[in-house]
């Protein structure tokens, strides 16, 4: 409310949009990122606002709209050689392809996200891409390959202190071990995932970890 200059309003709107999305208010975050987009004429900033817009639209299941916005963002990111932003774009596009069962496209996008993250030396983007690759390989029935990606994702997350990303993926390690016929280890892994999810108040991760534990016990 105090900020009037675009240079001050833009970063505040971006922070507000991200905070709203991470607190489960995706629709309000979309409105805020639209305001951020209007608050700047600088291409890299417009690119980041478009990415935030698409991230919210993905949560509200506006897949077509999100893909269109990501195409706009990609044109800006490629023109200015923005590797971190390119990683985000490929990650969100791959994440949209996943529920649409476009698994080959999902794999391609997450591979591109990983390559861009490595170029940018952005470990947080790298762990997200590894998670996306794990999901894609798991859905295509390649459980051993998926397991290796989840292991890398969790290990790198812990190394860099990305606890939330680790919690979001720990239950998948247990899930994979069930298919690998490692039931005792799967059960222990699920128990750890449950406890970590409880401590971080991640109810979705806790719920799926309980299901993984139940499968190992059965």
Secondary structure, DSSP 8 states (H G I E B T S, - for coil): ----SHHHHHHHHHHHHHHHHHTT-HHHHHHHHHHHHHT---HHHHHHHHHHHHHHHHHTT-HHHHHHHHHHHHHHHHHTT-HHHHHHHHHHHHHHHHHTT-HHHHHHHHHHHHHHHHHHT-HHHHHHHHHHHHHHHHHTT-HHHHHHHHHHHHHHHHHHT-HHHHHHHHHHHHHHHHHTT-HHHHHHHHHHHHHHHHHTT-HHHHHHHHHHHHHHH-
